[in-house]
Amino acid sequence: MEANEVCIETKPKKSKKISKDVLNIIRTTMRNNIELTHIADNKANVLLSLNALMITFLVPFVVPNFESIKEFNLVFPLGLIVITAFVTIYISTLVLKPSKFNENKKLLEEGKYVSPFFFGNFFQMNKSEFSTYIKGALSDNDLIKEHLTEDLHYIGSRLGRKMTLVRLAFNVFIIGFFSSISLAIFMIFTLN
């Protein structure tokens, strides 16, 4: 038993490599998150386009028919639908707006390694700076695991924010649209 202990102690320590299974899981997770981000962007884009079209068609309709709209008390329902459209456009734009991507600039200036896999961490470096940086950043398997963890966290956090905003935009649109239609029906049949 003592011989085994000595033998174990004299073996050089190997740095643990990332297994192919773990790499495949990370790759699949990142791909799924990126696809979900694309879906969120598409949904926001649809909402933005739909609401912009609604406003585009409402303006030419309202201006020549303003007297009829006042007569049937439709000013408030139309105002509600316009406000709903503008709020939905604003929220959808927040989903599509690129996030800040140079938040790690101070860490880089201090000589610390941040993920070399995210463009926001190196887009201002020249080719030789990036080459030197990536060689150092990829020199240690534990550091690589930390970079992958950072990237997964960043993509997941960004995706969560986008999906929350998309859900909010849909809720605003659905509630505002149906409220304005209900209000218009109420105004037409009860106040005339």
C-alpha atoms as an extended CHARMM CRD file, in Angstrom:
* protein
*
       192  EXT
         1         1  MET       CA              0.0000000000        0.0000000000        0.0000000000  PROA      1               0.0000000000
         2         2  GLU       CA              2.8380000000        2.3640000000        0.7710000000  PROA      2               0.0000000000
         3         3  ALA       CA              4.3920000000        1.6050000000       -2.5990000000  PROA      3               0.0000000000
         4         4  ASN       CA              1.1780000000        2.6390000000       -4.3250000000  PROA      4               0.0000000000
         5         5  GLU       CA              1.0740000000        5.8590000000       -2.3380000000  PROA      5               0.0000000000
         6         6  VAL       CA              4.6440000000        6.6640000000       -3.3410000000  PROA      6               0.0000000000
         7         7  CYS       CA              3.8860000000        5.7890000000       -6.9370000000  PROA      7               0.0000000000
         8         8  ILE       CA              0.8230000000        8.0570000000       -6.9160000000  PROA      8               0.0000000000
         9         9  GLU       CA              2.7540000000       10.9060000000       -5.3680000000  PROA      9               0.0000000000
        10        10  THR       CA              5.5750000000       10.7210000000       -7.9040000000  PROA      10              0.0000000000
        11        11  LYS       CA              3.2880000000       10.8570000000      -10.9480000000  PROA      11              0.0000000000
        12        12  PRO       CA              3.2360000000       14.3190000000      -12.4670000000  PROA      12              0.0000000000
        13        13  LYS       CA             -0.0960000000       16.0650000000      -12.1600000000  PROA      13              0.0000000000
        14        14  LYS       CA             -1.9470000000       16.3510000000      -15.4260000000  PROA      14              0.0000000000
        15        15  SER       CA             -4.2170000000       19.2720000000      -15.9990000000  PROA      15              0.0000000000
        16        16  LYS       CA             -7.7180000000       18.0040000000      -16.5620000000  PROA      16              0.0000000000
        17        17  LYS       CA             -8.7800000000       18.4070000000      -20.1560000000  PROA      17              0.0000000000
        18        18  ILE       CA            -12.3190000000       19.2620000000      -21.0660000000  PROA      18              0.0000000000
        19        19  SER       CA            -14.0030000000       16.0820000000      -22.2110000000  PROA      19              0.0000000000
        20        20  LYS       CA            -15.6600000000       15.8660000000      -25.6090000000  PROA      20              0.0000000000
        21        21  ASP       CA            -19.0180000000       15.2370000000      -23.9260000000  PROA      21              0.0000000000
        22        22  VAL       CA            -18.7440000000       18.4270000000      -21.8980000000  PROA      22              0.0000000000
        23        23  LEU       CA            -17.6830000000       20.3860000000      -24.9830000000  PROA      23              0.0000000000
        24        24  ASN       CA            -20.6670000000       19.0080000000      -26.9120000000  PROA      24              0.0000000000
        25        25  ILE       CA            -23.0330000000       19.9750000000      -24.0860000000  PROA      25              0.0000000000
        26        26  ILE       CA            -21.5890000000       23.4930000000      -23.9720000000  PROA      26              0.0000000000
        27        27  ARG       CA            -21.7420000000       23.7970000000      -27.7740000000  PROA      27              0.0000000000
        28        28  THR       CA            -25.3420000000       22.5740000000      -27.8720000000  PROA      28              0.0000000000
        29        29  THR       CA            -26.3910000000       24.8890000000      -25.0390000000  PROA      29              0.0000000000
        30        30  MET       CA            -24.7740000000       27.9080000000      -26.6820000000  PROA      30              0.0000000000
        31        31  ARG       CA            -26.3540000000       27.0470000000      -30.0440000000  PROA      31              0.0000000000
        32        32  ASN       CA            -29.7850000000       26.6650000000      -28.4160000000  PROA      32              0.0000000000
        33        33  ASN       CA            -29.4370000000       29.9620000000      -26.5670000000  PROA      33              0.0000000000
        34        34  ILE       CA            -28.3550000000       31.7490000000      -29.7420000000  PROA      34              0.0000000000
        35        35  GLU       CA            -31.3280000000       30.2700000000      -31.6460000000  PROA      35              0.0000000000
        36        36  LEU       CA            -33.6860000000       31.3620000000      -28.8500000000  PROA      36              0.0000000000
        37        37  THR       CA            -32.1410000000       34.8410000000      -28.9900000000  PROA      37              0.0000000000
        38        38  HSD       CA            -32.8310000000       34.8850000000      -32.7320000000  PROA      38              0.0000000000
        39        39  ILE       CA            -36.4560000000       33.8390000000      -32.0710000000  PROA      39              0.0000000000
        40        40  ALA       CA            -36.8670000000       36.6200000000      -29.4730000000  PROA      40              0.0000000000
        41        41  ASP       CA            -35.4500000000       39.1590000000      -31.9380000000  PROA      41              0.0000000000
        42        42  ASN       CA            -37.8330000000       37.9500000000      -34.6630000000  PROA      42              0.0000000000
        43        43  LYS       CA            -40.8390000000       38.2290000000      -32.3430000000  PROA      43              0.0000000000
        44        44  ALA       CA            -39.8340000000       41.7400000000      -31.3160000000  PROA      44              0.0000000000
        45        45  ASN       CA            -39.3370000000       42.6580000000      -34.9620000000  PROA      45              0.0000000000
        46        46  VAL       CA            -42.8310000000       41.3820000000      -35.8410000000  PROA      46              0.0000000000
        47        47  LEU       CA            -44.3730000000       43.3910000000      -32.9930000000  PROA      47              0.0000000000
        48        48  LEU       CA            -42.4480000000       46.4970000000      -33.9750000000  PROA      48              0.0000000000
        49        49  SER       CA            -43.4640000000       46.2010000000      -37.6480000000  PROA      49              0.0000000000
        50        50  LEU       CA            -47.1050000000       45.4460000000      -36.8600000000  PROA      50              0.0000000000
        51        51  ASN       CA            -47.4690000000       48.4150000000      -34.5340000000  PROA      51              0.0000000000
        52        52  ALA       CA            -45.6430000000       50.7510000000      -36.9110000000  PROA      52              0.0000000000
        53        53  LEU       CA            -48.0530000000       49.6770000000      -39.6710000000  PROA      53              0.0000000000
        54        54  MET       CA            -51.0310000000       50.2660000000      -37.3840000000  PROA      54              0.0000000000
        55        55  ILE       CA            -49.9000000000       53.8240000000      -36.6930000000  PROA      55              0.0000000000
        56        56  THR       CA            -49.1260000000       54.3620000000      -40.3890000000  PROA      56              0.0000000000
        57        57  PHE       CA            -52.6670000000       53.3390000000      -41.3850000000  PROA      57              0.0000000000
        58        58  LEU       CA            -54.4190000000       55.0720000000      -38.4890000000  PROA      58              0.0000000000
        59        59  VAL       CA            -53.0960000000       58.5620000000      -39.2280000000  PROA      59              0.0000000000
        60        60  PRO       CA            -54.5000000000       58.8340000000      -42.7890000000  PROA      60              0.0000000000
        61        61  PHE       CA            -57.7690000000       57.3110000000      -41.5860000000  PROA      61              0.0000000000
        62        62  VAL       CA            -58.2150000000       59.5970000000      -38.5700000000  PROA      62              0.0000000000
        63        63  VAL       CA            -57.3610000000       62.9640000000      -40.1390000000  PROA      63              0.0000000000
        64        64  PRO       CA            -60.1290000000       63.1250000000      -42.8050000000  PROA      64              0.0000000000
        65        65  ASN       CA            -62.6670000000       61.3780000000      -40.5580000000  PROA      65              0.0000000000
        66        66  PHE       CA            -62.0330000000       63.3060000000      -37.3620000000  PROA      66              0.0000000000
        67        67  GLU       CA            -65.5830000000       64.7310000000      -37.1650000000  PROA      67              0.0000000000
        68        68  SER       CA            -67.1070000000       61.2480000000      -37.4130000000  PROA      68              0.0000000000
        69        69  ILE       CA            -64.6490000000       59.9670000000      -34.8210000000  PROA      69              0.0000000000
        70        70  LYS       CA            -65.6830000000       62.7480000000      -32.4310000000  PROA      70              0.0000000000
        71        71  GLU       CA            -69.3700000000       62.0930000000      -33.1580000000  PROA      71              0.0000000000
        72        72  PHE       CA            -69.0450000000       58.3990000000      -32.1980000000  PROA      72              0.0000000000
        73        73  ASN       CA            -66.7750000000       59.1900000000      -29.2200000000  PROA      73              0.0000000000
        74        74  LEU       CA            -63.8570000000       57.2030000000      -30.6410000000  PROA      74              0.0000000000
        75        75  VAL       CA            -61.1290000000       59.6760000000      -29.6560000000  PROA      75              0.0000000000
        76        76  PHE       CA            -60.2630000000       57.7950000000      -26.4380000000  PROA      76              0.0000000000
        77        77  PRO       CA            -60.1880000000       54.2950000000      -28.0040000000  PROA      77              0.0000000000
        78        78  LEU       CA            -58.0200000000       55.5610000000      -30.8620000000  PROA      78              0.0000000000
        79        79  GLY       CA            -55.7840000000       57.3830000000      -28.3910000000  PROA      79              0.0000000000
        80        80  LEU       CA            -55.4530000000       54.1670000000      -26.3850000000  PROA      80              0.0000000000
        81        81  ILE       CA            -54.5180000000       52.1450000000      -29.4440000000  PROA      81              0.0000000000
        82        82  VAL       CA            -51.9120000000       54.7380000000      -30.4840000000  PROA      82              0.0000000000
        83        83  ILE       CA            -50.3940000000       54.7750000000      -26.9740000000  PROA      83              0.0000000000
        84        84  THR       CA            -50.3860000000       50.9650000000      -26.9670000000  PROA      84              0.0000000000
        85        85  ALA       CA            -48.6350000000       50.9140000000      -30.3360000000  PROA      85              0.0000000000
        86        86  PHE       CA            -45.9720000000       53.4030000000      -29.2370000000  PROA      86              0.0000000000
        87        87  VAL       CA            -45.2920000000       51.5640000000      -25.9570000000  PROA      87              0.0000000000
        88        88  THR       CA            -45.0750000000       48.2260000000      -27.7910000000  PROA      88              0.0000000000
        89        89  ILE       CA            -42.6910000000       49.7520000000      -30.3510000000  PROA      89              0.0000000000
        90        90  TYR       CA            -40.5330000000       51.1450000000      -27.5350000000  PROA      90              0.0000000000
        91        91  ILE       CA            -40.3230000000       47.8060000000      -25.6920000000  PROA      91              0.0000000000
        92        92  SER       CA            -39.6590000000       45.9200000000      -28.9490000000  PROA      92              0.0000000000
        93        93  THR       CA            -36.8640000000       48.3570000000      -29.7530000000  PROA      93              0.0000000000
        94        94  LEU       CA            -35.2910000000       47.6520000000      -26.3530000000  PROA      94              0.0000000000
        95        95  VAL       CA            -35.2550000000       43.9480000000      -27.2470000000  PROA      95              0.0000000000
        96        96  LEU       CA            -33.4950000000       44.6460000000      -30.5390000000  PROA      96              0.0000000000
        97        97  LYS       CA            -31.0710000000       47.2360000000      -29.1530000000  PROA      97              0.0000000000
        98        98  PRO       CA            -27.5400000000       45.8420000000      -28.8100000000  PROA      98              0.0000000000
        99        99  SER       CA            -26.3740000000       45.5960000000      -25.2250000000  PROA      99              0.0000000000
       100       100  LYS       CA            -23.1980000000       47.1300000000      -23.8610000000  PROA      100             0.0000000000
       101       101  PHE       CA            -20.2990000000       44.9550000000      -24.8360000000  PROA      101             0.0000000000
       102       102  ASN       CA            -17.2190000000       46.7240000000      -23.5100000000  PROA      102             0.0000000000
       103       103  GLU       CA            -17.9660000000       46.3070000000      -19.8080000000  PROA      103             0.0000000000
       104       104  ASN       CA            -14.7600000000       44.3080000000      -19.2680000000  PROA      104             0.0000000000
       105       105  LYS       CA            -12.4830000000       47.0590000000      -20.5560000000  PROA      105             0.0000000000
       106       106  LYS       CA            -11.1690000000       47.8500000000      -17.0540000000  PROA      106             0.0000000000
       107       107  LEU       CA            -10.3240000000       44.1850000000      -16.4220000000  PROA      107             0.0000000000
       108       108  LEU       CA             -8.3840000000       44.0570000000      -19.6910000000  PROA      108             0.0000000000
       109       109  GLU       CA             -6.5020000000       47.2380000000      -18.8120000000  PROA      109             0.0000000000
       110       110  GLU       CA             -5.5560000000       45.6560000000      -15.4680000000  PROA      110             0.0000000000
       111       111  GLY       CA             -4.0550000000       42.6870000000      -17.3540000000  PROA      111             0.0000000000
       112       112  LYS       CA             -6.7440000000       40.2060000000      -16.3200000000  PROA      112             0.0000000000
       113       113  TYR       CA             -8.1240000000       37.6570000000      -18.7000000000  PROA      113             0.0000000000
       114       114  VAL       CA            -11.7320000000       37.8340000000      -19.8010000000  PROA      114             0.0000000000
       115       115  SER       CA            -13.3820000000       35.5510000000      -22.3060000000  PROA      115             0.0000000000
       116       116  PRO       CA            -11.6110000000       35.6530000000      -25.6770000000  PROA      116             0.0000000000
       117       117  PHE       CA            -14.6930000000       34.0560000000      -27.2610000000  PROA      117             0.0000000000
       118       118  PHE       CA            -16.8710000000       37.1720000000      -26.9660000000  PROA      118             0.0000000000
       119       119  PHE       CA            -16.1460000000       39.8590000000      -29.5550000000  PROA      119             0.0000000000
       120       120  GLY       CA            -16.9300000000       42.6950000000      -27.1370000000  PROA      120             0.0000000000
       121       121  ASN       CA            -13.8340000000       41.8450000000      -25.1360000000  PROA      121             0.0000000000
       122       122  PHE       CA            -11.3730000000       42.1780000000      -28.0230000000  PROA      122             0.0000000000
       123       123  PHE       CA            -12.9480000000       44.1420000000      -30.8820000000  PROA      123             0.0000000000
       124       124  GLN       CA            -10.7170000000       47.1670000000      -30.2010000000  PROA      124             0.0000000000
       125       125  MET       CA             -7.4880000000       45.1480000000      -30.1160000000  PROA      125             0.0000000000
       126       126  ASN       CA             -5.2400000000       45.0440000000      -33.1440000000  PROA      126             0.0000000000
       127       127  LYS       CA             -4.2270000000       41.6870000000      -34.6300000000  PROA      127             0.0000000000
       128       128  SER       CA             -0.9630000000       41.2830000000      -32.7090000000  PROA      128             0.0000000000
       129       129  GLU       CA             -2.5340000000       42.3040000000      -29.3750000000  PROA      129             0.0000000000
       130       130  PHE       CA             -5.3210000000       39.8000000000      -29.9090000000  PROA      130             0.0000000000
       131       131  SER       CA             -2.8780000000       37.0480000000      -30.9170000000  PROA      131             0.0000000000
       132       132  THR       CA             -0.8280000000       37.5570000000      -27.7460000000  PROA      132             0.0000000000
       133       133  TYR       CA             -3.9710000000       37.8500000000      -25.6340000000  PROA      133             0.0000000000
       134       134  ILE       CA             -5.6340000000       34.6960000000      -26.9340000000  PROA      134             0.0000000000
       135       135  LYS       CA             -2.4860000000       32.6090000000      -26.4870000000  PROA      135             0.0000000000
       136       136  GLY       CA             -2.4190000000       33.5800000000      -22.8220000000  PROA      136             0.0000000000
       137       137  ALA       CA             -6.1690000000       33.2380000000      -22.3550000000  PROA      137             0.0000000000
       138       138  LEU       CA             -6.1920000000       29.7170000000      -23.8130000000  PROA      138             0.0000000000
       139       139  SER       CA             -3.0640000000       28.5070000000      -22.0140000000  PROA      139             0.0000000000
       140       140  ASP       CA             -4.8760000000       27.0620000000      -18.9890000000  PROA      140             0.0000000000
       141       141  ASN       CA             -7.7800000000       24.6000000000      -19.1010000000  PROA      141             0.0000000000
       142       142  ASP       CA             -9.2870000000       26.0130000000      -15.9050000000  PROA      142             0.0000000000
       143       143  LEU       CA             -9.1860000000       29.4740000000      -17.4570000000  PROA      143             0.0000000000
       144       144  ILE       CA            -10.8870000000       28.1260000000      -20.5970000000  PROA      144             0.0000000000
       145       145  LYS       CA            -13.6360000000       26.6030000000      -18.4420000000  PROA      145             0.0000000000
       146       146  GLU       CA            -14.0640000000       29.9620000000      -16.7190000000  PROA      146             0.0000000000
       147       147  HSD       CA            -14.3320000000       31.7240000000      -20.1030000000  PROA      147             0.0000000000
       148       148  LEU       CA            -16.9540000000       29.2380000000      -21.3010000000  PROA      148             0.0000000000
       149       149  THR       CA            -18.8810000000       29.7020000000      -18.0690000000  PROA      149             0.0000000000
       150       150  GLU       CA            -18.7750000000       33.4950000000      -18.4840000000  PROA      150             0.0000000000
       151       151  ASP       CA            -20.0410000000       33.2330000000      -22.0600000000  PROA      151             0.0000000000
       152       152  LEU       CA            -22.8620000000       30.8530000000      -21.1450000000  PROA      152             0.0000000000
       153       153  HSD       CA            -23.8840000000       33.1710000000      -18.3240000000  PROA      153             0.0000000000
       154       154  TYR       CA            -23.7630000000       36.2610000000      -20.5480000000  PROA      154             0.0000000000
       155       155  ILE       CA            -25.7910000000       34.6580000000      -23.3510000000  PROA      155             0.0000000000
       156       156  GLY       CA            -28.3060000000       33.2510000000      -20.8620000000  PROA      156             0.0000000000
       157       157  SER       CA            -28.6860000000       36.5600000000      -19.0200000000  PROA      157             0.0000000000
       158       158  ARG       CA            -29.1440000000       38.4690000000      -22.2670000000  PROA      158             0.0000000000
       159       159  LEU       CA            -31.6510000000       35.8890000000      -23.5180000000  PROA      159             0.0000000000
       160       160  GLY       CA            -33.6150000000       36.0900000000      -20.2580000000  PROA      160             0.0000000000
       161       161  ARG       CA            -33.7910000000       39.8840000000      -20.5250000000  PROA      161             0.0000000000
       162       162  LYS       CA            -34.9040000000       39.7150000000      -24.1610000000  PROA      162             0.0000000000
       163       163  MET       CA            -37.6030000000       37.1180000000      -23.4740000000  PROA      163             0.0000000000
       164       164  THR       CA            -38.9030000000       39.1090000000      -20.4970000000  PROA      164             0.0000000000
       165       165  LEU       CA            -39.1860000000       42.2330000000      -22.6420000000  PROA      165             0.0000000000
       166       166  VAL       CA            -40.8260000000       40.3150000000      -25.5180000000  PROA      166             0.0000000000
       167       167  ARG       CA            -43.3850000000       38.9140000000      -23.1010000000  PROA      167             0.0000000000
       168       168  LEU       CA            -44.0290000000       42.4120000000      -21.7170000000  PROA      168             0.0000000000
       169       169  ALA       CA            -44.4250000000       43.8140000000      -25.2540000000  PROA      169             0.0000000000
       170       170  PHE       CA            -46.9410000000       41.0920000000      -26.1390000000  PROA      170             0.0000000000
       171       171  ASN       CA            -48.8810000000       41.7220000000      -22.9290000000  PROA      171             0.0000000000
       172       172  VAL       CA            -49.0050000000       45.4730000000      -23.5550000000  PROA      172             0.0000000000
       173       173  PHE       CA            -50.1050000000       44.8930000000      -27.1470000000  PROA      173             0.0000000000
       174       174  ILE       CA            -52.8120000000       42.3380000000      -26.2880000000  PROA      174             0.0000000000
       175       175  ILE       CA            -54.2230000000       44.2790000000      -23.3260000000  PROA      175             0.0000000000
       176       176  GLY       CA            -54.0640000000       47.6600000000      -25.0870000000  PROA      176             0.0000000000
       177       177  PHE       CA            -55.4930000000       46.3990000000      -28.3760000000  PROA      177             0.0000000000
       178       178  PHE       CA            -58.4440000000       44.5590000000      -26.8550000000  PROA      178             0.0000000000
       179       179  SER       CA            -59.0830000000       47.3250000000      -24.3350000000  PROA      179             0.0000000000
       180       180  SER       CA            -59.2750000000       49.9010000000      -27.1180000000  PROA      180             0.0000000000
       181       181  ILE       CA            -61.6380000000       47.7170000000      -29.1720000000  PROA      181             0.0000000000
       182       182  SER       CA            -63.8120000000       47.0550000000      -26.1130000000  PROA      182             0.0000000000
       183       183  LEU       CA            -63.8340000000       50.7710000000      -25.2710000000  PROA      183             0.0000000000
       184       184  ALA       CA            -64.7690000000       51.6460000000      -28.8640000000  PROA      184             0.0000000000
       185       185  ILE       CA            -67.6660000000       49.1880000000      -28.8350000000  PROA      185             0.0000000000
       186       186  PHE       CA            -68.8070000000       50.5030000000      -25.4560000000  PROA      186             0.0000000000
       187       187  MET       CA            -68.6170000000       54.1310000000      -26.6410000000  PROA      187             0.0000000000
       188       188  ILE       CA            -70.5150000000       53.4500000000      -29.8720000000  PROA      188             0.0000000000
       189       189  PHE       CA            -73.3940000000       51.5330000000      -28.3070000000  PROA      189             0.0000000000
       190       190  THR       CA            -73.8280000000       53.2740000000      -24.9660000000  PROA      190             0.0000000000
       191       191  LEU       CA            -73.0870000000       56.9180000000      -25.5970000000  PROA      191             0.0000000000
       192       192  ASN       CA            -75.0570000000       57.2970000000      -28.8480000000  PROA      192             0.0000000000
